């Protein structure tokens, strides 16, 4: 016998907080990111503090929701950035859409609430000259009298594959195929079904493979390729940036965007770039526009 839906006991006469708790269970059942669940639930709990405590989900109107959003911007006394406002609108819409689709309420009060999209700032990238300089510093460690291939292996991997920090930290030894007849390949894997669309194969360079073999011999990782905390690897990148003399803060995100822009400037097919990044066609719209701006193809 299948488990009852988290919404099974929710009706239009249910108060907001119990409905939010049921929605939280539903989101967790859908393997949503714990950070997403925490943000969405927090947004709805904020709505619950604004509305009368006895207001039921079936009695909440579009006017109530718009007044709540106005309060966030002008009456709460705490700054609400455009990005936070846009996310809270998304949370509200997702919650009431779930209530309608699960048959708990008949009409969606959030349907006519206007969504506000926000274009995040342009990322900071390395210039081609800065990219070469920081690689030279990392190479110095690799070829030192007491060689350390870790900085070069990590940095070159990020700059050639454009993978995200979380993807890098999750890499296992079996995600690298050095025996592939078509050339060495990096496999990006995801454990949750919802993220399977992000899985992909990325070609690896001969230079990286050579450094990787040296790194394996020096560190002998047993399972995870980079078995250190996120902060420790962030420090490693920061130290490389400081030694290079960069005024910028060298980071995983900076390496990712630099890699993607290098591909863009090299004339690689745009859909291949999108697939290499592991993003959807909807996400690509904003990324595409940012890359055009970074490449100087359109003005701000």
ROZA-893638 format. One line per field, with one value per residue (C-alpha): residue number from 1; residue in three letters; x, y, z. Coordinates in steps of 0.02 Angstrom, whole numbers, always signed. Layout:
N
seti: [NUM|...]
markol: [Ala|...]
xx: [X|...]
yy: [Y|...]
zz: [Z|...]
END
This chain:
300
seti: [1|2|3|4|5|6|7|8|9|10|11|12|13|14|15|16|17|18|19|20|21|22|23|24|25|26|27|28|29|30|31|32|33|34|35|36|37|38|39|40|41|42|43|44|45|46|47|48|49|50|51|52|53|54|55|56|57|58|59|60|61|62|63|64|65|66|67|68|69|70|71|72|73|74|75|76|77|78|79|80|81|82|83|84|85|86|87|88|89|90|91|92|93|94|95|96|97|98|99|100|101|102|103|104|105|106|107|108|109|110|111|112|113|114|115|116|117|118|119|120|121|122|123|124|125|126|127|128|129|130|131|132|133|134|135|136|137|138|139|140|141|142|143|144|145|146|147|148|149|150|151|152|153|154|155|156|157|158|159|160|161|162|163|164|165|166|167|168|169|170|171|172|173|174|175|176|177|178|179|180|181|182|183|184|185|186|187|188|189|190|191|192|193|194|195|196|197|198|199|200|201|202|203|204|205|206|207|208|209|210|211|212|213|214|215|216|217|218|219|220|221|222|223|224|225|226|227|228|229|230|231|232|233|234|235|236|237|238|239|240|241|242|243|244|245|246|247|248|249|250|251|252|253|254|255|256|257|258|259|260|261|262|263|264|265|266|267|268|269|270|271|272|273|274|275|276|277|278|279|280|281|282|283|284|285|286|287|288|289|290|291|292|293|294|295|296|297|298|299|300]
markol: [Unk|Unk|Unk|Unk|Unk|Unk|Unk|Unk|Unk|Unk|Unk|Unk|Unk|Unk|Unk|Unk|Unk|Unk|Unk|Unk|Unk|Unk|Unk|Unk|Unk|Unk|Unk|Unk|Unk|Unk|Unk|Unk|Unk|Unk|Unk|Unk|Unk|Unk|Unk|Unk|Unk|Unk|Unk|Unk|Unk|Unk|Unk|Unk|Unk|Unk|Unk|Unk|Unk|Unk|Unk|Unk|Unk|Unk|Unk|Unk|Unk|Unk|Unk|Unk|Unk|Unk|Unk|Unk|Unk|Unk|Unk|Unk|Unk|Unk|Unk|Unk|Unk|Unk|Unk|Unk|Unk|Unk|Unk|Unk|Unk|Unk|Unk|Unk|Unk|Unk|Unk|Unk|Unk|Unk|Unk|Unk|Unk|Unk|Unk|Unk|Unk|Unk|Unk|Unk|Unk|Unk|Unk|Unk|Unk|Unk|Unk|Unk|Unk|Unk|Unk|Unk|Unk|Unk|Unk|Unk|Unk|Unk|Unk|Unk|Unk|Unk|Unk|Unk|Unk|Unk|Unk|Unk|Unk|Unk|Unk|Unk|Unk|Unk|Unk|Unk|Unk|Unk|Unk|Unk|Unk|Unk|Unk|Unk|Unk|Unk|Unk|Unk|Unk|Unk|Unk|Unk|Unk|Unk|Unk|Unk|Unk|Unk|Unk|Unk|Unk|Unk|Unk|Unk|Unk|Unk|Unk|Unk|Unk|Unk|Unk|Unk|Unk|Unk|Unk|Unk|Unk|Unk|Unk|Unk|Unk|Unk|Unk|Unk|Unk|Unk|Unk|Unk|Unk|Unk|Unk|Unk|Unk|Unk|Unk|Unk|Unk|Unk|Unk|Unk|Unk|Unk|Unk|Unk|Unk|Unk|Unk|Unk|Unk|Unk|Unk|Unk|Unk|Unk|Unk|Unk|Unk|Unk|Unk|Unk|Unk|Unk|Unk|Unk|Unk|Unk|Unk|Unk|Unk|Unk|Unk|Unk|Unk|Unk|Unk|Unk|Unk|Unk|Unk|Unk|Unk|Unk|Unk|Unk|Unk|Unk|Unk|Unk|Unk|Unk|Unk|Unk|Unk|Unk|Unk|Unk|Unk|Unk|Unk|Unk|Unk|Unk|Unk|Unk|Unk|Unk|Unk|Unk|Unk|Unk|Unk|Unk|Unk|Unk|Unk|Unk|Unk|Unk|Unk|Unk|Unk|Unk|Unk|Unk|Unk|Unk|Unk|Unk|Unk|Unk|Unk|Unk|Unk|Unk|Unk|Unk]
xx: [+0|+69|+102|-33|+8|+75|-75|-203|-261|-257|-421|-471|-512|-337|-234|-80|+56|-4|-19|+159|+221|+132|+211|+382|+356|+303|+459|+571|+482|+522|+709|+718|+879|+876|+929|+781|+661|+727|+711|+536|+469|+547|+462|+292|+318|+351|+184|+102|+170|+95|-80|-205|-167|-340|-332|-360|-276|-443|-477|-313|-342|-235|-257|-184|-31|-3|-18|+110|+231|+205|+240|+402|+461|+396|+326|+432|+579|+705|+780|+710|+823|+747|+822|+744|+577|+580|+617|+477|+354|+414|+389|+212|+166|+238|+145|-27|-3|+30|-128|-232|-153|-178|-361|-351|-414|-516|-436|-257|-241|-58|-93|-117|+27|+157|+322|+474|+628|+796|+954|+1098|+1257|+1387|+1514|+1695|+1811|+1996|+2069|+2169|+2330|+2275|+2221|+2394|+2481|+2385|+2415|+2601|+2601|+2510|+2633|+2777|+2713|+2694|+2875|+2958|+3100|+2969|+2828|+2646|+2527|+2369|+2353|+2381|+2268|+2124|+2145|+2164|+2015|+1905|+1968|+1948|+1785|+1689|+1616|+1537|+1610|+1484|+1518|+1705|+1687|+1579|+1703|+1756|+1898|+1776|+1711|+1872|+1892|+2070|+2050|+1908|+1955|+1896|+2001|+1996|+1826|+1756|+1584|+1475|+1351|+1204|+1123|+950|+830|+780|+959|+991|+974|+1136|+1235|+1358|+1525|+1665|+1825|+1989|+2153|+2315|+2400|+2272|+2284|+2473|+2455|+2316|+2426|+2561|+2430|+2368|+2545|+2576|+2412|+2342|+2158|+2052|+1878|+1845|+1968|+1987|+1959|+1963|+1831|+1756|+1840|+2011|+1999|+1933|+2088|+2197|+2123|+2133|+2316|+2353|+2265|+2360|+2527|+2487|+2452|+2270|+2162|+2015|+1959|+1999|+1856|+1767|+1635|+1765|+1851|+1684|+1637|+1812|+1805|+1635|+1688|+1845|+1733|+1619|+1763|+1832|+1675|+1610|+1428|+1318|+1213|+1371|+1423|+1252|+1265|+1442|+1380|+1239|+1101|+928|+875|+779|+933|+1035|+937|+1015|+1185|+1185|+1150|+1286|+1413|+1372|+1401|+1563|+1624|+1584|+1452|+1314|+1317|+1253]
yy: [+0|+170|+306|+442|+607|+742|+846|+712|+793|+972|+1059|+1235|+1259|+1214|+1353|+1411|+1341|+1158|+1173|+1239|+1090|+971|+1062|+1044|+855|+853|+950|+831|+682|+758|+759|+947|+1026|+1055|+1235|+1261|+1182|+1290|+1449|+1409|+1360|+1514|+1625|+1548|+1557|+1743|+1756|+1665|+1793|+1933|+1860|+1837|+1672|+1602|+1636|+1471|+1430|+1436|+1611|+1689|+1807|+1886|+2051|+1972|+1913|+2080|+2171|+2051|+2088|+2275|+2254|+2162|+2306|+2457|+2414|+2279|+2391|+2262|+2281|+2159|+2148|+2122|+1947|+1901|+1973|+1872|+1712|+1745|+1769|+1604|+1519|+1586|+1534|+1359|+1333|+1385|+1293|+1135|+1164|+1182|+1034|+922|+972|+1061|+1230|+1271|+1432|+1494|+1665|+1678|+1653|+1839|+1895|+1966|+1873|+1986|+1918|+1985|+1984|+1948|+2052|+2004|+1881|+1930|+1834|+1816|+1902|+1790|+1864|+1837|+1659|+1618|+1700|+1601|+1440|+1481|+1500|+1333|+1252|+1314|+1205|+1057|+1069|+1121|+1023|+948|+940|+969|+938|+975|+1163|+1140|+987|+1076|+1242|+1170|+1055|+1204|+1311|+1176|+1093|+1238|+1124|+1197|+1186|+1056|+950|+960|+910|+761|+690|+510|+415|+316|+479|+491|+377|+383|+229|+292|+260|+433|+517|+545|+594|+667|+605|+722|+618|+664|+554|+633|+597|+780|+828|+691|+816|+895|+735|+746|+697|+824|+797|+812|+880|+783|+913|+889|+700|+709|+821|+711|+557|+650|+707|+528|+467|+607|+604|+429|+476|+323|+375|+562|+645|+801|+737|+906|+1024|+1154|+1291|+1210|+1205|+1383|+1436|+1347|+1450|+1609|+1577|+1552|+1716|+1811|+1740|+1789|+1965|+1964|+2101|+1987|+1849|+1687|+1566|+1414|+1526|+1639|+1487|+1420|+1582|+1605|+1430|+1458|+1626|+1545|+1418|+1557|+1657|+1500|+1487|+1325|+1290|+1376|+1223|+1123|+1256|+1244|+1055|+1066|+1181|+1060|+1191|+1194|+1294|+1412|+1445|+1469|+1626|+1728|+1643|+1678|+1862|+1876|+1791|+1911|+2056|+1983|+1956|+2136|+2088|+2190|+2343|+2347]
zz: [+0|-49|+79|+89|+9|+127|+72|+113|+275|+208|+160|+116|+300|+359|+438|+345|+459|+453|+264|+255|+356|+237|+89|+169|+179|-2|-58|+38|-40|-211|-167|-176|-117|+72|+40|-78|+46|+188|+85|+19|+189|+270|+142|+178|+366|+344|+254|+400|+524|+419|+401|+544|+634|+599|+410|+317|+152|+62|+127|+68|-77|-212|-119|+38|-58|-144|+22|+96|-45|-22|+164|+125|+18|+114|+285|+366|+405|+342|+167|+39|-112|-285|-288|-119|-174|-335|-238|-114|-256|-329|-160|-144|-320|-297|-133|-195|-360|-258|-156|-315|-405|-254|-245|-76|-139|-292|-353|-352|-268|-322|-507|-540|-430|-548|-551|-543|-631|-577|-680|-562|-582|-711|-642|-618|-733|-765|-915|-1031|-962|-781|-822|-890|-743|-613|-710|-712|-522|-501|-623|-516|-374|-490|-551|-387|-310|-194|-321|-276|-420|-322|-358|-545|-556|-469|-559|-734|-707|-663|-806|-939|-883|-803|-669|-513|-338|-281|-434|-404|-222|-271|-397|-366|-447|-553|-630|-731|-882|-946|-1057|-1166|-1351|-1401|-1267|-1078|-1009|-849|-797|-693|-592|-479|-348|-347|-491|-504|-550|-677|-821|-759|-788|-932|-1006|-1028|-1127|-1031|-1099|-1110|-1000|-864|-872|-851|-698|-630|-637|-541|-414|-389|-357|-230|-133|-166|-142|-104|-161|-177|-295|-187|-8|+79|+146|+30|+130|+116|-74|-76|+23|-104|-245|-143|-106|-291|-331|-198|-252|-431|-372|-425|-353|-389|-271|-363|-334|-405|-482|-564|-640|-704|-791|-860|-933|-1013|-1086|-1159|-1246|-1307|-1379|-1461|-1565|-1487|-1529|-1401|-1366|-1333|-1207|-1124|-1112|-1046|-907|-866|-871|-947|-1099|-985|-877|-1036|-1082|-943|-961|-1147|-1119|-988|-1100|-1241|-1123|-1054|-1231|-1275|-1403|-1321|-1210|-1032]
END
